[in-house]
Amino acid sequence: MSIATYTVVGMTCGHCVTAVTGEIAALDGVKAVEVDLEVDGSSRVAVTSASPLAVVPVRAAVQEAGYDLAGVTR
Amino acid sequence: MSIATYTVVGMTCGHCVTAVTGEIAALDGVKAVEVDLEVDGSSRVAVTSASPLAVVPVRAAVQEAGYDLAGVTR
């Protein structure tokens, strides 16, 4: 099992959390998504997956939801 | 035709606009709903209706969407 924490900018409310969570949860191998919403800045999104995820599909999922991926910590 | 402008607090993003617009648009007699989103404060929601709306159902619609009605200008 692998956990990585992504920083996502532009999320402001619970609807944003739902949108981002839904897109990332739909990625292959993702087991859990947990969002720590920071309305005034960058939110942290912890993603648990069966094996480490490539950043490209995670970034695409975040962008699909309408936000930007600012970084990742593994 | 009647137009009233409501002040709604707590809306932060396009999802919030969609939620509020949907709830108000479902009220009897509403012809159009236009939101001017102010992320850092109070947003204005202009509602066009066949005849003047009572405030109570509009307030209920806004609360149903998860926000608070702060005032109305007719």
Backbone of each chain as nested JSON, in Angstrom:
{
  "chains": [
    {"id": "A", "residues": [
      {"number": 1, "name": "MET", "atoms": {"N": [0.862, -1.204, 0.0], "CA": [0.0, 0.0, 0.0], "C": [0.89, 1.243, 0.0]}},
      {"number": 2, "name": "SER", "atoms": {"N": [0.473, 2.264, -0.705], "CA": [1.266, 3.486, -0.847], "C": [0.396, 4.709, -0.547]}},
      {"number": 3, "name": "ILE", "atoms": {"N": [0.974, 5.657, 0.174], "CA": [0.236, 6.896, 0.446], "C": [1.056, 8.085, -0.045]}},
      {"number": 4, "name": "ALA", "atoms": {"N": [0.441, 8.97, -0.804], "CA": [1.1, 10.195, -1.255], "C": [0.174, 11.361, -0.942]}},
      {"number": 5, "name": "THR", "atoms": {"N": [0.768, 12.505, -0.61], "CA": [-0.041, 13.686, -0.318], "C": [0.2, 14.741, -1.391]}},
      {"number": 6, "name": "TYR", "atoms": {"N": [-0.87, 15.161, -2.026], "CA": [-0.81, 16.139, -3.109], "C": [-1.308, 17.488, -2.602]}},
      {"number": 7, "name": "THR", "atoms": {"N": [-0.729, 18.544, -3.13], "CA": [-1.201, 19.888, -2.8], "C": [-2.015, 20.404, -3.982]}},
      {"number": 8, "name": "VAL", "atoms": {"N": [-3.253, 20.786, -3.703], "CA": [-4.159, 21.243, -4.764], "C": [-4.597, 22.676, -4.455]}},
      {"number": 9, "name": "VAL", "atoms": {"N": [-4.477, 23.547, -5.435], "CA": [-4.884, 24.936, -5.224], "C": [-6.227, 25.23, -5.89]}},
      {"number": 10, "name": "GLY", "atoms": {"N": [-6.976, 26.134, -5.299], "CA": [-8.232, 26.58, -5.899], "C": [-9.473, 25.961, -5.299]}},
      {"number": 11, "name": "MET", "atoms": {"N": [-9.293, 24.999, -4.398], "CA": [-10.473, 24.387, -3.777], "C": [-10.99, 25.309, -2.667]}},
      {"number": 12, "name": "THR", "atoms": {"N": [-12.292, 25.539, -2.656], "CA": [-12.831, 26.505, -1.692], "C": [-13.967, 25.969, -0.836]}},
      {"number": 13, "name": "CYS", "atoms": {"N": [-14.601, 24.872, -1.261], "CA": [-15.79, 24.426, -0.513], "C": [-15.98, 22.928, -0.623]}},
      {"number": 14, "name": "GLY", "atoms": {"N": [-16.994, 22.457, 0.039], "CA": [-17.275, 21.031, 0.045], "C": [-17.572, 20.459, -1.33]}},
      {"number": 15, "name": "HIS", "atoms": {"N": [-18.161, 21.313, -2.211], "CA": [-18.415, 20.835, -3.576], "C": [-17.098, 20.564, -4.283]}},
      {"number": 16, "name": "CYS", "atoms": {"N": [-16.116, 21.425, -4.032], "CA": [-14.795, 21.25, -4.641], "C": [-14.169, 19.944, -4.153]}},
      {"number": 17, "name": "VAL", "atoms": {"N": [-14.316, 19.676, -2.866], "CA": [-13.785, 18.443, -2.288], "C": [-14.421, 17.237, -2.965]}},
      {"number": 18, "name": "THR", "atoms": {"N": [-15.738, 17.294, -3.143], "CA": [-16.454, 16.196, -3.793], "C": [-15.953, 15.982, -5.221]}},
      {"number": 19, "name": "ALA", "atoms": {"N": [-15.747, 17.08, -5.941], "CA": [-15.306, 16.985, -7.337], "C": [-13.917, 16.363, -7.44]}},
      {"number": 20, "name": "VAL", "atoms": {"N": [-12.997, 16.843, -6.623], "CA": [-11.621, 16.329, -6.664], "C": [-11.57, 14.879, -6.177]}},
      {"number": 21, "name": "THR", "atoms": {"N": [-12.257, 14.607, -5.087], "CA": [-12.27, 13.248, -4.543], "C": [-12.805, 12.26, -5.575]}},
      {"number": 22, "name": "GLY", "atoms": {"N": [-13.883, 12.635, -6.239], "CA": [-14.486, 11.745, -7.227], "C": [-13.559, 11.431, -8.388]}},
      {"number": 23, "name": "GLU", "atoms": {"N": [-12.867, 12.471, -8.881], "CA": [-11.966, 12.247, -10.021], "C": [-10.778, 11.379, -9.64]}},
      {"number": 24, "name": "ILE", "atoms": {"N": [-10.172, 11.649, -8.482], "CA": [-8.995, 10.869, -8.072], "C": [-9.397, 9.443, -7.704]}},
      {"number": 25, "name": "ALA", "atoms": {"N": [-10.541, 9.297, -7.042], "CA": [-10.994, 7.963, -6.627], "C": [-11.236, 7.054, -7.827]}},
      {"number": 26, "name": "ALA", "atoms": {"N": [-11.496, 7.666, -8.986], "CA": [-11.78, 6.879, -10.187], "C": [-10.508, 6.348, -10.852]}},
      {"number": 27, "name": "LEU", "atoms": {"N": [-9.342, 6.793, -10.373], "CA": [-8.085, 6.317, -10.971], "C": [-7.816, 4.859, -10.58]}},
      {"number": 28, "name": "ASP", "atoms": {"N": [-7.19, 4.146, -11.482], "CA": [-6.831, 2.737, -11.237], "C": [-5.973, 2.579, -9.987]}},
      {"number": 29, "name": "GLY", "atoms": {"N": [-6.35, 1.694, -9.111], "CA": [-5.529, 1.353, -7.954], "C": [-5.737, 2.214, -6.732]}},
      {"number": 30, "name": "VAL", "atoms": {"N": [-6.561, 3.266, -6.847], "CA": [-6.785, 4.15, -5.701], "C": [-7.746, 3.487, -4.706]}},
      {"number": 31, "name": "LYS", "atoms": {"N": [-7.323, 3.451, -3.446], "CA": [-8.114, 2.802, -2.398], "C": [-8.86, 3.824, -1.542]}},
      {"number": 32, "name": "ALA", "atoms": {"N": [-8.251, 5.01, -1.344], "CA": [-8.879, 6.014, -0.484], "C": [-8.352, 7.404, -0.828]}},
      {"number": 33, "name": "VAL", "atoms": {"N": [-9.21, 8.395, -0.675], "CA": [-8.84, 9.785, -0.91], "C": [-9.343, 10.594, 0.281]}},
      {"number": 34, "name": "GLU", "atoms": {"N": [-8.449, 11.372, 0.893], "CA": [-8.837, 12.182, 2.048], "C": [-8.359, 13.609, 1.826]}},
      {"number": 35, "name": "VAL", "atoms": {"N": [-9.293, 14.563, 1.921], "CA": [-8.962, 15.96, 1.631], "C": [-8.984, 16.8, 2.904]}},
      {"number": 36, "name": "ASP", "atoms": {"N": [-7.93, 17.58, 3.084], "CA": [-7.863, 18.552, 4.176], "C": [-8.012, 19.925, 3.513]}},
      {"number": 37, "name": "LEU", "atoms": {"N": [-9.25, 20.432, 3.525], "CA": [-9.559, 21.667, 2.802], "C": [-9.004, 22.905, 3.506]}},
      {"number": 38, "name": "GLU", "atoms": {"N": [-8.259, 23.696, 2.772], "CA": [-7.747, 24.977, 3.282], "C": [-8.284, 26.058, 2.371]}},
      {"number": 39, "name": "VAL", "atoms": {"N": [-9.351, 26.703, 2.807], "CA": [-10.084, 27.626, 1.948], "C": [-9.202, 28.77, 1.446]}},
      {"number": 40, "name": "ASP", "atoms": {"N": [-8.306, 29.232, 2.29], "CA": [-7.516, 30.409, 1.914], "C": [-6.205, 30.08, 1.21]}},
      {"number": 41, "name": "GLY", "atoms": {"N": [-5.934, 28.801, 0.965], "CA": [-4.666, 28.517, 0.312], "C": [-4.666, 27.182, -0.384]}},
      {"number": 42, "name": "SER", "atoms": {"N": [-3.664, 26.394, -0.108], "CA": [-3.498, 25.11, -0.771], "C": [-4.041, 23.994, 0.107]}},
      {"number": 43, "name": "SER", "atoms": {"N": [-4.863, 23.155, -0.477], "CA": [-5.425, 22.029, 0.249], "C": [-4.549, 20.802, 0.06]}},
      {"number": 44, "name": "ARG", "atoms": {"N": [-4.59, 19.912, 1.046], "CA": [-3.817, 18.675, 0.95], "C": [-4.759, 17.512, 0.682]}},
      {"number": 45, "name": "VAL", "atoms": {"N": [-4.35, 16.7, -0.275], "CA": [-5.156, 15.547, -0.655], "C": [-4.312, 14.29, -0.476]}},
      {"number": 46, "name": "ALA", "atoms": {"N": [-4.656, 13.47, 0.497], "CA": [-3.919, 12.227, 0.758], "C": [-4.566, 11.097, -0.022]}},
      {"number": 47, "name": "VAL", "atoms": {"N": [-3.76, 10.437, -0.836], "CA": [-4.28, 9.364, -1.679], "C": [-3.596, 8.049, -1.322]}},
      {"number": 48, "name": "THR", "atoms": {"N": [-4.395, 7.061, -0.975], "CA": [-3.875, 5.727, -0.681], "C": [-4.135, 4.844, -1.891]}},
      {"number": 49, "name": "SER", "atoms": {"N": [-3.073, 4.167, -2.342], "CA": [-3.221, 3.324, -3.532], "C": [-2.481, 2.01, -3.33]}},
      {"number": 50, "name": "ALA", "atoms": {"N": [-2.847, 1.03, -4.127], "CA": [-2.252, -0.302, -4.02], "C": [-0.747, -0.233, -4.259]}},
      {"number": 51, "name": "SER", "atoms": {"N": [-0.347, 0.561, -5.251], "CA": [1.076, 0.782, -5.532], "C": [1.228, 2.265, -5.854]}},
      {"number": 52, "name": "PRO", "atoms": {"N": [2.469, 2.776, -5.817], "CA": [2.647, 4.222, -6.045], "C": [2.043, 4.665, -7.371]}},
      {"number": 53, "name": "LEU", "atoms": {"N": [1.365, 5.822, -7.367], "CA": [0.743, 6.36, -8.58], "C": [1.726, 7.254, -9.334]}},
      {"number": 54, "name": "ALA", "atoms": {"N": [1.603, 7.281, -10.657], "CA": [2.351, 8.266, -11.438], "C": [1.661, 9.617, -11.231]}},
      {"number": 55, "name": "VAL", "atoms": {"N": [2.429, 10.684, -11.301], "CA": [1.859, 12.014, -11.053], "C": [0.945, 12.446, -12.202]}},
      {"number": 56, "name": "VAL", "atoms": {"N": [1.287, 12.061, -13.421], "CA": [0.54, 12.538, -14.593], "C": [-0.969, 12.256, -14.518]}},
      {"number": 57, "name": "PRO", "atoms": {"N": [-1.393, 11.02, -14.242], "CA": [-2.835, 10.805, -14.156], "C": [-3.493, 11.517, -12.979]}},
      {"number": 58, "name": "VAL", "atoms": {"N": [-2.754, 11.674, -11.874], "CA": [-3.322, 12.394, -10.732], "C": [-3.515, 13.861, -11.109]}},
      {"number": 59, "name": "ARG", "atoms": {"N": [-2.506, 14.429, -11.767], "CA": [-2.63, 15.823, -12.205], "C": [-3.81, 15.979, -13.167]}},
      {"number": 60, "name": "ALA", "atoms": {"N": [-3.957, 15.034, -14.079], "CA": [-5.059, 15.091, -15.051], "C": [-6.409, 15.021, -14.34]}},
      {"number": 61, "name": "ALA", "atoms": {"N": [-6.503, 14.192, -13.3], "CA": [-7.754, 14.053, -12.555], "C": [-8.098, 15.356, -11.829]}},
      {"number": 62, "name": "VAL", "atoms": {"N": [-7.078, 15.962, -11.234], "CA": [-7.283, 17.223, -10.517], "C": [-7.723, 18.314, -11.495]}},
      {"number": 63, "name": "GLN", "atoms": {"N": [-7.086, 18.346, -12.662], "CA": [-7.444, 19.347, -13.667], "C": [-8.836, 19.089, -14.224]}},
      {"number": 64, "name": "GLU", "atoms": {"N": [-9.191, 17.832, -14.373], "CA": [-10.529, 17.474, -14.849], "C": [-11.596, 18.024, -13.895]}},
      {"number": 65, "name": "ALA", "atoms": {"N": [-11.248, 18.043, -12.612], "CA": [-12.186, 18.571, -11.612], "C": [-12.191, 20.101, -11.608]}},
      {"number": 66, "name": "GLY", "atoms": {"N": [-11.204, 20.705, -12.272], "CA": [-11.184, 22.165, -12.383], "C": [-10.176, 22.86, -11.501]}},
      {"number": 67, "name": "TYR", "atoms": {"N": [-9.159, 22.11, -11.006], "CA": [-8.179, 22.682, -10.081], "C": [-6.767, 22.395, -10.551]}},
      {"number": 68, "name": "ASP", "atoms": {"N": [-5.79, 22.952, -9.844], "CA": [-4.413, 22.756, -10.221], "C": [-3.64, 21.984, -9.161]}},
      {"number": 69, "name": "LEU", "atoms": {"N": [-2.776, 21.103, -9.623], "CA": [-1.912, 20.341, -8.723], "C": [-0.611, 21.125, -8.547]}},
      {"number": 70, "name": "ALA", "atoms": {"N": [-0.303, 21.454, -7.281], "CA": [0.875, 22.281, -7.032], "C": [2.083, 21.452, -6.603]}},
      {"number": 71, "name": "GLY", "atoms": {"N": [1.852, 20.249, -6.13], "CA": [2.998, 19.451, -5.695], "C": [2.567, 18.117, -5.11]}},
      {"number": 72, "name": "VAL", "atoms": {"N": [3.589, 17.284, -4.819], "CA": [3.305, 15.978, -4.221], "C": [4.399, 15.627, -3.23]}},
      {"number": 73, "name": "THR", "atoms": {"N": [3.993, 15.009, -2.105], "CA": [4.937, 14.52, -1.103], "C": [4.684, 13.03, -0.917]}},
      {"number": 74, "name": "ARG", "atoms": {"N": [5.728, 12.239, -1.025], "CA": [5.534, 10.792, -0.88], "C": [6.086, 10.308, 0.461]}}
    ]},
    {"id": "B", "residues": [
      {"number": 1, "name": "MET", "atoms": {"N": [-43.69, 41.305, -14.731], "CA": [-42.399, 40.683, -14.388], "C": [-41.765, 41.455, -13.236]}},
      {"number": 2, "name": "SER", "atoms": {"N": [-41.117, 40.732, -12.348], "CA": [-40.53, 41.331, -11.15], "C": [-39.082, 40.868, -10.99]}},
      {"number": 3, "name": "ILE", "atoms": {"N": [-38.221, 41.804, -10.597], "CA": [-36.822, 41.427, -10.359], "C": [-36.44, 41.843, -8.943]}},
      {"number": 4, "name": "ALA", "atoms": {"N": [-35.876, 40.938, -8.179], "CA": [-35.371, 41.257, -6.844], "C": [-33.946, 40.748, -6.75]}},
      {"number": 5, "name": "THR", "atoms": {"N": [-33.116, 41.461, -5.987], "CA": [-31.731, 41.035, -5.819], "C": [-31.501, 40.624, -4.37]}},
      {"number": 6, "name": "TYR", "atoms": {"N": [-31.043, 39.413, -4.18], "CA": [-30.799, 38.853, -2.853], "C": [-29.296, 38.81, -2.58]}},
      {"number": 7, "name": "THR", "atoms": {"N": [-28.939, 39.013, -1.326], "CA": [-27.542, 38.88, -0.926], "C": [-27.38, 37.538, -0.213]}},
      {"number": 8, "name": "VAL", "atoms": {"N": [-26.454, 36.726, -0.721], "CA": [-26.237, 35.387, -0.163], "C": [-24.787, 35.278, 0.311]}},
      {"number": 9, "name": "VAL", "atoms": {"N": [-24.612, 34.829, 1.539], "CA": [-23.25, 34.686, 2.065], "C": [-22.817, 33.222, 2.074]}},
      {"number": 10, "name": "GLY", "atoms": {"N": [-21.525, 33.01, 1.898], "CA": [-20.956, 31.672, 1.99], "C": [-20.682, 30.995, 0.669]}},
      {"number": 11, "name": "MET", "atoms": {"N": [-21.091, 31.638, -0.442], "CA": [-20.822, 31.027, -1.745], "C": [-19.373, 31.322, -2.141]}},
      {"number": 12, "name": "THR", "atoms": {"N": [-18.661, 30.281, -2.582], "CA": [-17.237, 30.475, -2.873], "C": [-16.811, 30.049, -4.266]}},
      {"number": 13, "name": "CYS", "atoms": {"N": [-17.641, 29.25, -4.944], "CA": [-17.168, 28.713, -6.226], "C": [-18.332, 28.442, -7.171]}},
      {"number": 14, "name": "GLY", "atoms": {"N": [-17.992, 28.008, -8.358], "CA": [-19.009, 27.728, -9.355], "C": [-19.989, 26.65, -8.951]}},
      {"number": 15, "name": "HIS", "atoms": {"N": [-19.509, 25.68, -8.138], "CA": [-20.422, 24.644, -7.658], "C": [-21.482, 25.259, -6.755]}},
      {"number": 16, "name": "CYS", "atoms": {"N": [-21.057, 26.236, -5.955], "CA": [-22.005, 26.916, -5.06], "C": [-23.052, 27.657, -5.889]}},
      {"number": 17, "name": "VAL", "atoms": {"N": [-22.6, 28.304, -6.954], "CA": [-23.512, 29.023, -7.847], "C": [-24.543, 28.062, -8.423]}},
      {"number": 18, "name": "THR", "atoms": {"N": [-24.065, 26.915, -8.874], "CA": [-24.965, 25.91, -9.441], "C": [-25.999, 25.441, -8.419]}},
      {"number": 19, "name": "ALA", "atoms": {"N": [-25.547, 25.215, -7.189], "CA": [-26.45, 24.728, -6.141], "C": [-27.539, 25.756, -5.831]}},
      {"number": 20, "name": "VAL", "atoms": {"N": [-27.138, 27.012, -5.652], "CA": [-28.104, 28.066, -5.319], "C": [-29.04, 28.34, -6.499]}},
      {"number": 21, "name": "THR", "atoms": {"N": [-28.473, 28.429, -7.685], "CA": [-29.282, 28.683, -8.872], "C": [-30.342, 27.593, -9.05]}},
      {"number": 22, "name": "GLY", "atoms": {"N": [-29.933, 26.353, -8.875], "CA": [-30.858, 25.24, -9.042], "C": [-32.018, 25.277, -8.066]}},
      {"number": 23, "name": "GLU", "atoms": {"N": [-31.709, 25.586, -6.801], "CA": [-32.768, 25.615, -5.781], "C": [-33.746, 26.767, -6.028]}},
      {"number": 24, "name": "ILE", "atoms": {"N": [-33.215, 27.95, -6.353], "CA": [-34.099, 29.101, -6.567], "C": [-34.899, 28.936, -7.862]}},
      {"number": 25, "name": "ALA", "atoms": {"N": [-34.245, 28.42, -8.892], "CA": [-34.931, 28.247, -10.179], "C": [-36.125, 27.3, -10.061]}},
      {"number": 26, "name": "ALA", "atoms": {"N": [-36.089, 26.416, -9.06], "CA": [-37.169, 25.437, -8.887], "C": [-38.401, 26.042, -8.211]}},
      {"number": 27, "name": "LEU", "atoms": {"N": [-38.28, 27.286, -7.717], "CA": [-39.426, 27.921, -7.058], "C": [-40.495, 28.308, -8.08]}},
      {"number": 28, "name": "ASP", "atoms": {"N": [-41.743, 28.264, -7.648], "CA": [-42.872, 28.63, -8.508], "C": [-42.746, 30.059, -9.033]}},
      {"number": 29, "name": "GLY", "atoms": {"N": [-42.87, 30.234, -10.319], "CA": [-42.914, 31.565, -10.904], "C": [-41.568, 32.164, -11.263]}},
      {"number": 30, "name": "VAL", "atoms": {"N": [-40.476, 31.471, -10.923], "CA": [-39.138, 32.016, -11.222], "C": [-38.814, 31.807, -12.703]}},
      {"number": 31, "name": "LYS", "atoms": {"N": [-38.421, 32.913, -13.358], "CA": [-38.12, 32.86, -14.786], "C": [-36.619, 32.802, -15.053]}},
      {"number": 32, "name": "ALA", "atoms": {"N": [-35.836, 33.48, -14.189], "CA": [-34.385, 33.518, -14.405], "C": [-33.674, 33.791, -13.098]}},
      {"number": 33, "name": "VAL", "atoms": {"N": [-32.475, 33.244, -12.972], "CA": [-31.634, 33.46, -11.796], "C": [-30.231, 33.792, -12.296]}},
      {"number": 34, "name": "GLU", "atoms": {"N": [-29.699, 34.919, -11.805], "CA": [-28.359, 35.319, -12.239], "C": [-27.521, 35.628, -11.006]}},
      {"number": 35, "name": "VAL", "atoms": {"N": [-26.355, 34.979, -10.906], "CA": [-25.511, 35.136, -9.718], "C": [-24.242, 35.911, -10.047]}},
      {"number": 36, "name": "ASP", "atoms": {"N": [-23.942, 36.893, -9.192], "CA": [-22.689, 37.633, -9.288], "C": [-21.851, 37.175, -8.095]}},
      {"number": 37, "name": "LEU", "atoms": {"N": [-20.971, 36.223, -8.349], "CA": [-20.21, 35.59, -7.266], "C": [-19.116, 36.502, -6.721]}},
      {"number": 38, "name": "GLU", "atoms": {"N": [-19.137, 36.679, -5.413], "CA": [-18.074, 37.44, -4.74], "C": [-17.442, 36.503, -3.725]}},
      {"number": 39, "name": "VAL", "atoms": {"N": [-16.317, 35.943, -4.11], "CA": [-15.704, 34.881, -3.308], "C": [-15.389, 35.335, -1.874]}},
      {"number": 40, "name": "ASP", "atoms": {"N": [-14.959, 36.579, -1.721], "CA": [-14.517, 37.039, -0.407], "C": [-15.621, 37.661, 0.443]}},
      {"number": 41, "name": "GLY", "atoms": {"N": [-16.86, 37.669, -0.076], "CA": [-17.882, 38.296, 0.737], "C": [-19.275, 37.835, 0.367]}},
      {"number": 42, "name": "SER", "atoms": {"N": [-20.149, 38.778, 0.164], "CA": [-21.539, 38.469, -0.106], "C": [-21.794, 38.499, -1.606]}},
      {"number": 43, "name": "SER", "atoms": {"N": [-22.417, 37.459, -2.104], "CA": [-22.754, 37.393, -3.523], "C": [-24.156, 37.927, -3.748]}},
      {"number": 44, "name": "ARG", "atoms": {"N": [-24.386, 38.473, -4.934], "CA": [-25.711, 38.973, -5.282], "C": [-26.389, 38.001, -6.247]}},
      {"number": 45, "name": "VAL", "atoms": {"N": [-27.631, 37.73, -5.952], "CA": [-28.404, 36.802, -6.769], "C": [-29.65, 37.538, -7.267]}},
      {"number": 46, "name": "ALA", "atoms": {"N": [-29.706, 37.812, -8.571], "CA": [-30.844, 38.518, -9.166], "C": [-31.855, 37.48, -9.644]}},
      {"number": 47, "name": "VAL", "atoms": {"N": [-33.077, 37.616, -9.163], "CA": [-34.119, 36.647, -9.503], "C": [-35.256, 37.356, -10.228]}},
      {"number": 48, "name": "THR", "atoms": {"N": [-35.55, 36.884, -11.426], "CA": [-36.665, 37.41, -12.208], "C": [-37.834, 36.447, -12.07]}},
      {"number": 49, "name": "SER", "atoms": {"N": [-38.987, 37.004, -11.722], "CA": [-40.159, 36.143, -11.526], "C": [-41.4, 36.801, -12.135]}},
      {"number": 50, "name": "ALA", "atoms": {"N": [-42.387, 35.98, -12.379], "CA": [-43.625, 36.463, -12.997], "C": [-44.273, 37.533, -12.124]}},
      {"number": 51, "name": "SER", "atoms": {"N": [-44.282, 37.297, -10.812], "CA": [-44.793, 38.281, -9.857], "C": [-43.838, 38.273, -8.667]}},
      {"number": 52, "name": "PRO", "atoms": {"N": [-43.884, 39.314, -7.824], "CA": [-42.938, 39.381, -6.701], "C": [-42.99, 38.126, -5.832]}},
      {"number": 53, "name": "LEU", "atoms": {"N": [-41.821, 37.628, -5.448], "CA": [-41.728, 36.43, -4.613], "C": [-41.762, 36.806, -3.137]}},
      {"number": 54, "name": "ALA", "atoms": {"N": [-42.318, 35.932, -2.302], "CA": [-42.202, 36.103, -0.856], "C": [-40.773, 35.724, -0.475]}},
      {"number": 55, "name": "VAL", "atoms": {"N": [-40.265, 36.347, 0.577], "CA": [-38.879, 36.079, 0.972], "C": [-38.722, 34.682, 1.572]}},
      {"number": 56, "name": "VAL", "atoms": {"N": [-39.735, 34.229, 2.284], "CA": [-39.612, 32.95, 2.999], "C": [-39.209, 31.778, 2.099]}},
      {"number": 57, "name": "PRO", "atoms": {"N": [-39.884, 31.56, 0.962], "CA": [-39.464, 30.429, 0.123], "C": [-38.078, 30.63, -0.499]}},
      {"number": 58, "name": "VAL", "atoms": {"N": [-37.714, 31.886, -0.775], "CA": [-36.384, 32.139, -1.337], "C": [-35.325, 31.812, -0.284]}},
      {"number": 59, "name": "ARG", "atoms": {"N": [-35.583, 32.253, 0.96], "CA": [-34.646, 31.952, 2.036], "C": [-34.521, 30.435, 2.231]}},
      {"number": 60, "name": "ALA", "atoms": {"N": [-35.639, 29.744, 2.15], "CA": [-35.623, 28.287, 2.324], "C": [-34.807, 27.627, 1.21]}},
      {"number": 61, "name": "ALA", "atoms": {"N": [-34.94, 28.129, -0.016], "CA": [-34.201, 27.569, -1.149], "C": [-32.694, 27.779, -0.97]}},
      {"number": 62, "name": "VAL", "atoms": {"N": [-32.334, 28.972, -0.519], "CA": [-30.915, 29.289, -0.306], "C": [-30.347, 28.392, 0.799]}},
      {"number": 63, "name": "GLN", "atoms": {"N": [-31.116, 28.214, 1.869], "CA": [-30.66, 27.367, 2.974], "C": [-30.58, 25.906, 2.552]}},
      {"number": 64, "name": "GLU", "atoms": {"N": [-31.521, 25.497, 1.715], "CA": [-31.506, 24.118, 1.199], "C": [-30.203, 23.852, 0.444]}},
      {"number": 65, "name": "ALA", "atoms": {"N": [-29.708, 24.879, -0.237], "CA": [-28.454, 24.744, -0.984], "C": [-27.248, 24.81, -0.052]}},
      {"number": 66, "name": "GLY", "atoms": {"N": [-27.473, 25.235, 1.194], "CA": [-26.383, 25.25, 2.167], "C": [-25.817, 26.621, 2.49]}},
      {"number": 67, "name": "TYR", "atoms": {"N": [-26.564, 27.684, 2.156], "CA": [-26.056, 29.045, 2.349], "C": [-27.061, 29.89, 3.122]}},
      {"number": 68, "name": "ASP", "atoms": {"N": [-26.664, 31.118, 3.428], "CA": [-27.547, 32.002, 4.177], "C": [-27.949, 33.225, 3.37]}},
      {"number": 69, "name": "LEU", "atoms": {"N": [-29.213, 33.601, 3.512], "CA": [-29.719, 34.8, 2.86], "C": [-29.521, 35.974, 3.814]}},
      {"number": 70, "name": "ALA", "atoms": {"N": [-28.789, 36.997, 3.346], "CA": [-28.47, 38.123, 4.224], "C": [-29.382, 39.317, 3.98]}},
      {"number": 71, "name": "GLY", "atoms": {"N": [-30.031, 39.358, 2.82], "CA": [-30.888, 40.51, 2.554], "C": [-31.507, 40.463, 1.177]}},
      {"number": 72, "name": "VAL", "atoms": {"N": [-32.414, 41.404, 0.931], "CA": [-33.057, 41.473, -0.375], "C": [-33.304, 42.935, -0.747]}},
      {"number": 73, "name": "THR", "atoms": {"N": [-33.094, 43.248, -2.033], "CA": [-33.37, 44.579, -2.569], "C": [-34.357, 44.419, -3.708]}},
      {"number": 74, "name": "ARG", "atoms": {"N": [-35.449, 45.165, -3.642], "CA": [-36.453, 45.04, -4.708], "C": [-36.423, 46.263, -5.616]}}
    ]}
  ]
}
